[in-house]
């Protein structure tokens, strides 16, 4: 998958979908670097790499590089994020007291 958006990339990678950050927004580029995938964050000067994907075996190498990331922590973090968001929405909706 090619995307410039961090949350799309995180969701894809959490399910094992190989992802390249193409013309990333600053937050996306930072996220890829923090995940150790900075080489898969392609800014305008790196767009020539797209042409390299047409070479035999290039897509398989790209997939192998993407598979180095363990998706389990991404899934755990996403689940915790959603639980926290749910709690905040319940508090805002008056369904629960604030956990202070």
C-alpha positions in Angstrom: 0.0 0.0 0.0 1.2 3.5 -0.7 -0.1 6.3 1.5 0.9 9.7 2.8 -1.3 9.4 5.9 0.0 7.9 9.2 -3.2 6.3 10.4 -3.8 4.5 7.1 -0.3 3.2 7.2 -0.5 2.1 10.9 -3.8 0.3 10.2 -2.5 -1.5 7.2 0.8 -2.5 8.8 -1.1 -3.7 12.0 -2.7 -6.3 9.7 0.6 -7.2 8.0 0.0 -5.2 4.8 3.3 -3.9 3.4 3.2 -0.1 3.3 5.3 2.7 1.8 4.8 6.3 2.9 4.7 8.2 -0.4 5.1 12.0 -0.2 4.5 11.7 3.5 3.2 14.4 5.8 5.8 15.3 8.5 4.0 13.2 11.2 3.9 10.2 8.8 7.7 10.5 8.1 8.4 10.7 11.8 6.2 7.7 12.5 8.0 5.6 9.9 11.4 6.6 11.3 10.3 5.7 14.9 9.1 2.3 13.6 12.5 1.8 12.0 11.0 2.1 8.5 12.5 5.5 7.5 13.8 3.9 4.3 10.1 3.3 3.3 9.2 6.9 3.6 9.7 8.4 0.2 9.7 12.2 -0.3 9.8 13.9 -3.6 13.6 13.4 -4.2 13.0 9.6 -3.7 10.2 9.1 -6.2 12.6 7.5 -8.6 12.3 4.4 -6.3 8.9 3.8 -7.8 10.5 3.0 -11.1 12.8 0.4 -9.4 9.6 -1.5 -8.4 9.2 -2.5 -12.0 12.5 -4.5 -11.9 12.2 -8.3 -11.4 12.1 -9.2 -7.7 11.9 -5.6 -6.5 8.4 -5.9 -5.1 9.3 -9.1 -3.2 12.3 -7.3 -1.6 10.1 -4.4 -0.6 7.6 -6.8 1.0 10.4 -8.5 2.9 11.6 -5.1 4.2 8.1 -4.3 5.3 7.6 -7.6 7.1 10.5 -6.9 9.5 8.0 -4.9 11.5 6.1 -6.9 14.1 2.5 -5.9 13.8 1.4 -7.1 17.3 2.6 -3.9 19.1 0.8 -1.8 16.6 -2.4 -3.7 17.2 -2.0 -3.4 21.0 -1.4 0.3 20.8 -4.3 0.8 18.5 -6.6 -1.1 20.8 -5.5 0.9 23.8 -6.0 4.1 21.8 -9.5 3.1 21.0 -10.3 2.1 24.6 -9.1 5.5 25.8 -11.1 7.2 23.1 -14.2 5.3 24.1 -13.7 6.2 27.7 -13.3 9.9 26.8 -16.5 9.8 24.7 -18.4 8.2 27.6 -17.3 10.9 29.9 -18.1 13.6 27.4 -21.5 12.0 26.9 -22.2 12.0 30.6 -22.4 8.2 30.7 -19.5 7.9 33.2 -17.7 10.1 35.7 -14.2 11.4 34.8 -11.5 9.1 36.1 -9.7 11.7 38.2 
